Amino acid sequence: MQKSLKSSEYARLIAALVAVRHAVGIRQQALAKKLGRPQSFIAKYEGGERRIDVVEFIAIARALDADPVKLFRDFVAGKSPKAGRKPTAG
């Protein structure tokens, strides 16, 4: 079994989070601030340098005003993420 950090499935999960972030118009810096983390945390998981766990996935989804259960359900079903709010500055 391939390490999850390099798997195509993991890349698809991260792509879903990135797509939601882009759809709601939040920059990495603003998301990091909402999470109380440095911007490098966002850059590293989005760039495939760092793996996130399920607790971090939930926190990230909620910081993006997305339903983590729906986002994960859509991921499992192979659906593209849909944003739940309008873009904001930042």
N, C-alpha and C positions, 0 to 999 in steps of 0.2 A: 504494500500500500504506500502510495506517495505521501510525503509529508504534507500536512494540510496547508501550510503557508504557501507552498508552491503549486497546489492543485488548482485545476481549472474551476472546481466548485467553490473554493475559497475565494479565488479571484472574482467569481461571479457575485459572491456575497458582498465583497468590498465594493464592487462596481455598483451594486444596488444602493449601498449607503452613500456613495459618491453621487449617484444620480439623484437621490432624494435631496442631498445637500445643494446640488446645483439647481434643482427644480424649485426649492424654496428660497434660493438666492442668498445663502449664507456662505461667507468666506471661511476658510480654515481658521483664521484668527478669531472670528466671532464665535465659531463653534467651540474652539478651545476654551475661550473665556467662559462660555456657558457651562462647560464641563469642569472648569477649574484646573485645566491642564495646559501645558505649553503648546504652542502651535505645532511644534515638532512632533508631538504625539499624534496629531491628525495626519501630518505629512508622512510619518513613518508607517502608519497602518494603511493609509491610502496608497502609498508607494510600494507596499508589499515587504517592507523591512521589519514590520512588527505585527504580531498576531494579536487579535482581540479575543477576549473570552465572552461568554454569553452575558455576563453582568455588564461588561463594557458595551456590548451590542445594544442592550436595553437602554443604557444611559445615553448612548449616542442617538438612538432612534427617538427617544423622548426629548432630547435637546433639540432635535430637528422637528419637533411637534408631530412626529409620526407614531403610529401605533406599532410598537415592536412585535406584537403577536401577528398582526396583519402583514407587516413587512416580512416576517419570517415565513408565514404561511404562503405568501406570494412567491418567496424565494424557493421554497420546497416545491411548489407547483410549477415553477419555471416561468412565472409571470414577471413582467417588468414593474418596477415600483411606480406608484403614483403619489404625487405630493398632496399634502392635505391643507396647505395654506398658500397665500400669495407671497411673492418674494419680498424681502426686506433688505434694507441697506446694511452693510457691515461686513 
